Amino acid sequence: MKKGDLLELEITGYAFEGKGVAKIIKEVHSQEEDPKKFVVFVNGTYPGDKVIAQIGKVRKSYAEARVKEFLYKSELRTEPKCNYFGTCGGCQQQDLLYDYQLKFKEEQVKDIFERIGGLKNFVYLPIQRCNKEYYYRNKLEFSFERKRWLTESEIASMQEIKDKDFALGFHIPGLYDKVIDIDECFLQSELSNRILNFTRFFFKSRSISIYSTQNHEGFLRNLVIRQSEKTNDLMINLVTSEENERLFIEFTEALVYQIPEVTTVINNVNLKKAQVAVGDYEKVYFGPGYIHDYIGKRKFRISANSFFQTNTSQAEKLYNTAQEFAQFMGEEIVYDLYSGAGTIPIFISENVKQIYGFESVEPAIADARVNIEINNVKNFTPILADLNKSFLPVAEKLLLPKPDVLIADPPRSGMNPKTASDIINLKPEKVVYISCNPATQARDIKLLVDGGYQLLKVCPVDMFPHTYHIENVALLRIK
Ligand SMILES: C[S@@+](CC[C@H](N)C(=O)[O-])C[C@H]1O[C@@H](n2cnc3c(N)ncnc32)[C@H](O)[C@@H]1O
């Protein structure tokens, strides 16, 4: 089989990152003697689809293919809600019925745990669905770009396209210099769409320049909207390459006049070449410079650059699941690894004796300290520590008592193997492992199982409907 071959495929499974797994029905045009020995993954397909697909990347045991023609569309499909579906990379599975999104995510976690981790004999609890299928995010990050993605009809119209050099929206997957101009996104609120459109209008009508990664010139970089779910707080954070106080004052006044629901306006100034929506410093132009939101009954301060779970209601379910798994009795010493702004420690603080949080980002530690004050919590100590190194010397130096329960919620890359071996050396009775990447989670859990732990329970929580992202909680106990 080689690149360019056409095959007739029946999609029989759902695999990593939502790709359909295909059974080859017939070779339409291929040089390969026996194409059936390959597994073929097809983007944007679901079990039940029949397609003619063209082979792209070919590896030893598998190939990737793109749909050329649908012969039959699966019954599991639904009409996507968004006009940008298929071009914008945001909601890859909006055309799959939500019940099946959940079913496939659930099956995938089980498969990953069995296949990558070799893990068996654990209780597998059903995935927790998200009550809101749309408008569930409290944060959206848009990009400004000089090259606007042109639609097929625009290209086909053969007319001169006047405003192709100004876009505010989302990057096209895989094309980091092209942005699709979005005027309606169903992930945040209607209000968020109004802010997006007002911001575009304001800067486009004044011909304000957009930062370019090619020559590193231009002003506008990102628009970040953070909207509290449980309070009326609403933050607008505009990321630019330099300061322009006069323009910012004008923007802020016009924005607050048009959209009085806005409670704070911030300018993050990113002097770096890297395309990240985080500034080297920030200036507050309106309001306090932060917002508040609640997870359960606990109130948290969120600044422009702090990590906060992006689906507030599901974060509560996630933390409740972690808490139920731990079965606290009130006397436990708990270590929370990758503790961020201290949201998990503060959430569980009433039910344990003492918590120590380990986190490497200084502003997150600063946020944790503020959150301790707001919630009047006396039994949580945030500690600055880089978990790419052993944290045992830090714990020893501070004379910390050994933990009864350890919670870990690492980034997508999972734990450093040193962290897993630290846990094995410390021997907390229970480990609750939260992850947004079940593949690295299963890999790390295998290390813990080899080091004397038993995997007892697993429960996925759907934080991100219409995407293939999976959040998962696991409970281990020392044998
Ligand atoms: C998925 S977030 C979880 C945060 C928190 N548990 C929550 O629910 O909001 C992962 C956290 O790990 C932190 N982190 C990433 N790499 C780290 C490292 N090497 N050492 C310590 N913390 C790290 C990040 O700053 C982030 O706060």
The ligand as an SDF file (V2000), in Angstrom:
LIG
                    3D

 27 29  0  0  0  0  0  0  0  0999 V2000
   -3.8430   19.6550   34.7450 C   0  0  0  0  0  0  0  0  0  0  0  0
   -3.2450   20.9760   35.7100 S   0  0  0  0  0  0  0  0  0  0  0  0
   -4.0030   20.5690   37.2480 C   0  0  0  0  0  0  0  0  0  0  0  0
   -4.1400   21.6980   38.2100 C   0  0  0  0  0  0  0  0  0  0  0  0
   -5.1100   21.4820   39.3750 C   0  0  0  0  0  0  0  0  0  0  0  0
   -5.0510   20.1690   39.9220 N   0  0  0  0  0  0  0  0  0  0  0  0
   -6.5350   21.8330   38.9490 C   0  0  0  0  0  0  0  0  0  0  0  0
   -7.4070   20.9490   38.9680 O   0  0  0  0  0  0  0  0  0  0  0  0
   -6.7920   23.0080   38.6400 O   0  0  0  0  0  0  0  0  0  0  0  0
   -1.5710   20.5270   35.8750 C   0  0  0  0  0  0  0  0  0  0  0  0
   -0.7410   21.4290   36.7590 C   0  0  0  0  0  0  0  0  0  0  0  0
    0.6020   20.9060   36.7680 O   0  0  0  0  0  0  0  0  0  0  0  0
    1.5200   21.9690   36.8360 C   0  0  0  0  0  0  0  0  0  0  0  0
    2.8140   21.4680   36.3720 N   0  0  0  0  0  0  0  0  0  0  0  0
    3.2020   21.2190   35.0940 C   0  0  0  0  0  0  0  0  0  0  0  0
    4.4610   20.7460   35.0830 N   0  0  0  0  0  0  0  0  0  0  0  0
    4.8810   20.6790   36.3600 C   0  0  0  0  0  0  0  0  0  0  0  0
    6.0890   20.2690   36.9810 C   0  0  0  0  0  0  0  0  0  0  0  0
    7.1300   19.8410   36.2640 N   0  0  0  0  0  0  0  0  0  0  0  0
    6.1730   20.3130   38.3230 N   0  0  0  0  0  0  0  0  0  0  0  0
    5.1180   20.7540   39.0570 C   0  0  0  0  0  0  0  0  0  0  0  0
    3.9510   21.1640   38.5280 N   0  0  0  0  0  0  0  0  0  0  0  0
    3.8340   21.1350   37.1970 C   0  0  0  0  0  0  0  0  0  0  0  0
    0.8740   23.0300   35.9470 C   0  0  0  0  0  0  0  0  0  0  0  0
    1.3900   24.3050   36.2370 O   0  0  0  0  0  0  0  0  0  0  0  0
   -0.6160   22.8740   36.3060 C   0  0  0  0  0  0  0  0  0  0  0  0
   -0.9420   23.7240   37.3890 O   0  0  0  0  0  0  0  0  0  0  0  0
  1  2  1  0
  2  3  1  0
  2 10  1  0
  3  4  1  0
  4  5  1  0
  5  6  1  0
  5  7  1  0
  7  8  2  0
  7  9  1  0
 10 11  1  0
 11 12  1  0
 11 26  1  0
 12 13  1  0
 13 14  1  0
 13 24  1  0
 14 15  1  0
 14 23  1  0
 15 16  2  0
 16 17  1  0
 17 18  1  0
 17 23  2  0
 18 19  1  0
 18 20  2  0
 20 21  1  0
 21 22  2  0
 22 23  1  0
 24 25  1  0
 24 26  1  0
 26 27  1  0
M  CHG  2   2   1   9  -1
M  END
$$$$
